[in-house]
Amino acid sequence: MKSKKHILFVTSNAGLYGANTSMLNLMDKLNLDGFRTSVIVSAYGPLLQELNKKKYTYKVIPFFGNYQKVGKPISKRDKLYNIAYNFALAKQNKDIITRWNVDVIHSNSSVSDFGPVLAKLTGKPHVWHIREMMEDDYNIEYVCPRLNKMLRNQSRKVICITEAVKEKNYGKKNKKNVEVIYNGFDIDNYLINKEEILNGNICNFLICGAVQEGKGQIYAVKMIDILVHKGITDVHLYVVGSGDADYTNELKTYVKDKSIEDYVTFIAFTKNIQEIRKNIDIALVCSKNEALGRVTIESMLGDILVIGADSGGTAEIIQDRKTGYLYRPEDENDLAEKVIFALSHKEEVKAIVRQAKAYAKENFDSVKQTRKIEKIY
């Protein structure tokens, strides 16, 4: 019997945040279903430890990403150099496709053109996963938007992780090669069954993920300041994650200046987030415009109330007062009001938490989502 296809994933970073976590989960499920998988990654980092542990074939190829910080464009000279450098790297490494017997090249995010260029050089079909809202959640923009658009249009299939991501990139247009498929989750890995919800002496909050301006950690910190100055002092916020050093310092300086050090704890990136979640009552999703937000689903599965910004993928996942609460984006006062409402409506919160858990189980199971991608392959 003919074996199933070999999928080569291309990822533009070696971190273990949402995009690569989703990729690893997808690879695991594909392998169980008889597909073969391998990875090209642009740098060294925590992802490689996971690939080694799972014994996946990979190669580090230091290609450039097609993105830059908003307001800090690279020079035209550097732009042309990056394009030429990536093309040369792809040409130099295209023999991988033959040696590894690759059938499909799958780019894991929209911010790199290395995958589609490699596909064009080798004649292999290309699948492109769009997981970002760019300037809205990461404060980045494409270095060469026209090149990105051209290569995207030439891809056999583009997967958007939410309707919000699709609309961000294509408006209301229906494109034949574009499909919306939510990220899949290994449900059992995130289930926490709590006997009590919001019944502890202290209400613990969690905001986790890459620490950067677009993720909005500052609004969570400001919300705590508002609560404390209103006399609601039985609260504690855990800010978990690593990232932009300047933004991290801004957060810590704010906490110090407002004298709320006793109410906020900063924890660097950790793989043991589930241990932290066992003691969390409310998860906060404060991104300006989140693409999807794995932490939203993970929290729902963990019997944690989610309060998120009413925008992007967050508003698509959270049905206000049914599977969580929504607040006005970038408005710490409205966020504080939603928290106060939740604390005074505990029975409603318990019902919401139960409904959210059922919703997450039904719509984000990794087996169901993987089947949809396998049909594309």
JOKADA-V650290 format. One record per backbone hydrogen bond with DSSP energy under -1.0 kcal/mol. NH is the residue of the N-H (numbers start at 1). CO is the residue of the C=O. E is the energy in kcal/mol with one decimal. If there is no record, write none. Layout:
NH/CO/E
NH/CO/E
This chain:
7/36/-3.2
8/104/-2.8
9/38/-3.0
10/106/-2.2
11/40/-2.6
21/17/-2.3
22/18/-2.5
23/19/-2.0
24/20/-2.6
25/21/-2.1
26/22/-2.3
27/23/-2.6
28/24/-2.4
29/25/-1.9
30/26/-2.6
31/27/-2.5
32/28/-1.7
33/29/-1.3
34/31/-1.5
35/30/-2.4
36/5/-2.1
38/7/-1.7
39/57/-1.8
40/9/-2.9
41/59/-2.1
42/11/-1.3
47/14/-2.8
48/45/-1.5
50/46/-1.3
51/47/-2.3
52/48/-2.7
53/49/-2.4
54/50/-2.3
56/51/-2.8
59/39/-1.8
61/41/-2.4
63/61/-2.6
66/111/-3.0
67/65/-1.0
68/141/-2.3
70/139/-2.0
72/69/-2.2
79/75/-2.5
80/76/-2.4
81/77/-2.2
82/78/-2.8
83/79/-2.0
84/80/-2.4
85/81/-2.9
86/82/-2.6
87/83/-2.1
88/84/-2.5
89/85/-2.5
90/86/-2.6
91/87/-2.5
92/88/-2.4
93/89/-1.8
96/93/-2.0
97/94/-1.2
99/95/-2.9
100/96/-3.1
102/97/-2.5
103/6/-2.7
104/6/-1.8
105/125/-2.4
106/8/-3.2
107/127/-2.5
108/10/-3.1
117/113/-1.8
118/114/-2.5
119/115/-2.2
120/116/-2.2
121/117/-2.2
122/118/-1.3
123/119/-1.6
124/119/-1.1
127/105/-2.7
128/157/-2.6
129/107/-2.4
130/159/-3.3
136/133/-1.9
138/134/-2.8
141/68/-2.5
148/144/-2.3
149/145/-2.5
150/146/-2.4
151/147/-2.5
152/148/-2.2
153/149/-2.3
154/150/-1.2
155/152/-1.0
156/126/-1.5
157/126/-1.4
158/177/-3.7
159/128/-3.0
160/179/-2.7
161/130/-1.5
166/162/-1.9
167/163/-2.8
168/164/-2.1
169/165/-1.7
170/166/-2.9
171/167/-2.1
173/170/-1.6
178/175/-1.6
179/158/-2.7
181/160/-2.2
185/364/-2.4
187/185/-1.5
189/186/-1.7
190/187/-1.8
192/301/-1.6
203/234/-2.7
205/236/-3.5
206/282/-1.9
207/238/-2.4
209/240/-1.9
211/242/-1.8
212/210/-1.0
215/212/-1.9
216/213/-1.6
219/216/-1.4
221/217/-2.0
222/218/-2.4
223/219/-1.8
224/220/-1.7
225/221/-1.8
226/222/-2.1
227/223/-2.4
228/224/-2.6
229/225/-2.1
231/228/-1.5
232/227/-2.7
233/231/-1.2
235/233/-1.2
236/203/-2.0
237/263/-3.0
238/205/-2.4
239/265/-2.9
240/207/-2.3
241/267/-2.7
244/211/-2.4
248/244/-2.4
249/245/-2.3
250/246/-1.9
251/247/-2.2
252/248/-2.3
253/249/-2.5
254/250/-2.1
255/251/-2.2
256/252/-2.0
257/253/-3.0
258/254/-2.2
259/256/-1.2
260/255/-2.3
263/260/-1.8
265/237/-2.8
267/239/-2.9
276/272/-1.1
277/273/-2.4
278/274/-1.2
279/276/-1.7
280/277/-1.9
281/204/-2.4
282/204/-2.1
283/305/-3.2
284/206/-2.9
285/307/-2.1
288/214/-2.1
297/293/-1.1
298/294/-2.9
299/295/-2.1
300/296/-2.0
301/297/-2.3
303/300/-1.2
304/299/-1.7
305/281/-2.0
307/283/-2.6
308/325/-2.6
309/285/-2.2
310/327/-2.7
311/309/-2.3
313/290/-3.4
315/311/-1.6
317/313/-1.7
318/314/-3.0
321/324/-3.1
322/319/-2.8
323/319/-2.7
325/306/-2.2
327/308/-2.0
331/328/-1.2
335/331/-2.0
336/332/-2.3
337/333/-2.0
338/334/-2.2
339/335/-2.0
340/336/-2.6
341/337/-2.4
342/338/-2.3
343/339/-2.5
344/340/-1.1
345/342/-1.3
349/345/-2.1
350/346/-2.3
351/347/-1.7
352/348/-2.4
353/349/-2.8
354/350/-1.8
355/351/-2.3
356/352/-2.8
357/353/-1.9
358/354/-1.9
359/355/-2.3
360/356/-2.5
361/357/-2.2
362/358/-1.9
363/359/-2.1
364/360/-1.8
366/185/-2.3
369/365/-2.0
370/366/-2.6
371/367/-1.9
372/368/-1.2
373/369/-1.4
374/370/-2.7
375/371/-1.7
376/372/-1.0
377/373/-2.1
